[in-house]
């Protein structure tokens, strides 16, 4: 069956996006349209469309006389993604709360127990992967597919910008798992959605504040206040 250009563009987008998130395509890597098209057995047209979409998301930049490259790491981009994710994920978690089943909540608690077990023999990258899985359980049932797509895009951006925030502030991991339990408690108790959204947003903002306190101590108070209102 012949695919449409649109579906091939989506295929190319996911192929490149996954390799940026997974670290196979590192910051500064040159994206050669012809090579990617050959790898995916398609023309350069859908690959070019995919790269334009990734450029709009900030994962790819164009340089004159060079072409497309994977974007370089920039602390300001990391901060912006974390601030954006705090808002989006907070809203998505609240919208998903009433859709979660007892099995979903048990899965979330099981994942958080695994995160607690990681604390004694800490691996920041593995912790971050489990942390993502935990949050996916909570926001994955959001009935707004556009919001889900935006949340997923910001997680990919964060994977590109930082292997793990917890590499910089491992002490934050202990606070994070306690906040996870409190968030699941709110959902399980049928708390007002505004309270769930506020807790999810504050949880994400606290991770950003911890990072800035470590890397840019002069900026941390402003950042913490900017995303917890």
N, C-alpha and C positions, 0 to 999 in steps of 0.2 A: 504494500500500500504506500503510495506517495504521500509524504508529509507536506503540509503547507509551509510557506516561508515563515509564518508566525510560529508554528510549532518548532521548526528548526532553530529559529532565533531563541526561543525559550530553552531549547536543549543546549545551545551554545552558552547561553547566559548561565545556566546551572552548572555546566562543566567548568567554566572559568571561575564562577563564584565559589564553588566547592573547593577548588584548588587554591584559591586565595585564602579562604577560611582555614583550610588544612595545612597551609604553610608550604605547599609544593611550589607555589608562585610567590616568591618573596618580594618585599618592597623594592621597587626599582626595576623589576624584571620586565623586559620588553615583550609585548604581546604582538607577535607577528601574525597578521590575519591569515596569510596563506598557509602557514604551518598549522594553525589551529583548525582551519577549514579542512586541511588534508587529514588531520587526526580524527576529525568528526565525519569525514566523508560527505562534505557539503560545500557549497560555493562560499565565497567570502561575504556575500550580501548578508545572510543572517548573522554571521560572526560580527560584522561591522555594526549591525543593529544591537547585538548583545553588548558589545563594548561601549556603545553610546549610552545604553541603559546603566551600565556599571559606572560610567563616567558621571552620570547624573546622581548616582548614589555616593560618589566620592571614593570609590574603590579603585578607579582608574583615572589617570591624568594623561592629557595629550601634550607633547612637547614638540615645538617646531623643529622640523628636519629630523626628528627622531621617531615620532609616532606615539602609540599608546604604551604606557607603562603602568605597572601596579603602583598605586600611590605610596609615597613614603610615609613613614610613621610620624605623626605630629600630635603632641600632647593636647593641643587645643581641639583637634578633631576627636580625640578620646573623650575629653570633657564634654564636648557637644553631644556625642553619641550617648554618653551616660545620662546626661540631662534629658535628652529626648526619650531614651528608653525608660527613665523613671516615670515620665508622663504617660507614654504609650502602654507600657507593661502594667502600670497601676490601673489604668482604665480597662485594659483587656482582662486582667485578673478579676476585677470587680464584675465585669459583664459575664465572665465565665462561671462565677461562684455558684449561682443557682443551678447551673447545668451539670455540676460535678456529682458523680455518684459516690456511694460509700467505697466502692472499689478504687475509684480515682484518689480519694483521700487516703485510703490505706497505702496506695502506691506512693503517694507523696511522702507519707510518714516513713515508709520503708527506705525511700531514697535519702531522706534526711538522716535516718539511722546510719546508712552507709557513709554519709558525709561525716557524721560524728566519729565513726570508726577510723576515718582517714586522718583525723586530727593528730593522733599519736605518731603516725608515720607519714608525714605530710608530703604529698606530691601536688604542687599547685595546679598543674595542667589536668591531672585526673580529677582533682577537686572541682575545677572549673567545669569540666565535662559533666560530672554528676550534678553540679549546681544548675547547669542549663537544663538538664533532664528534669530536675525537680520543678523548675519554673515552667517548663513546657507542659507538665501535667496540670498546673494551676491555670495557665492562660490558654491552653490548647483548645478548651471547649468554648472559647469566645465565639458568639454567633455572628460576629462581624468579620468576614473574610478579609476585607481591606485592612482593618486594624491588625489582624494576625500577620498579614504580609509585611506590614511596616515594622512590627515587632521583630519578626524573623530577619528582616533586612538589617536592623540595628544590631542584632546578635552577631550576624556575619561580619559587620563592620568592626565590632569590638574584637572578634576573633582575629581580624587582620591587624588591628592597632595594638593589641596586647595579647600575648599568649595566655597570661593570667594576671589579673590585678593582684591576686593573692601571693604572687611571687614577690611583690613589693611590700605588701602589708599582710604577712601570714597571720598575725594576731586578729585580723578582721574576720577570719574564718570561724573562730569560736563565737563571735557575736552573731555572725550570719546564721549559723545553725539554730541559735536560740530564737532569732527573729523568724526563721522558717516555721518553727513550732507554733509561735504566737500567731502567725498568719493563717496556718491551717486551723488553729483553734477558732479563730474568728469565722472562717468559712464554715466550719463544722457546726458552730453555734448559731448560724443564720444571722450574723451581725449585719447591721445596715451596710449597704453597698458602699456608701461614702467612707465608712470606717475601714472597710477592706481595701478600697482604692488608696486611702491615705497611708495605711500600713505598708502596702506593696511599694508605693512611691518612696516612702521614707526609708525602706529597706535598701532600695537601689541607691538613693541619695547618700546613705551612710557609707556605702562602699566607695563612692566617688570622694566623699569628704575624707575618708581614711587615706586614700591614695594621695590626695592633694596635701594632706597634713604631712605625709612622708616626703613627697617629691617637691612640693611648692608650698611650704608652710604659711607663707604670707597670703596665699589665695584661699586657703581652706575655709575660713569662716564665711566668706562671701559665697562660695560654692554651696556650702551646706544650707545656707538660708535661701538660696535661689531655687531649690527644687523640693523643699519640704513643706511649702505653704499649701 
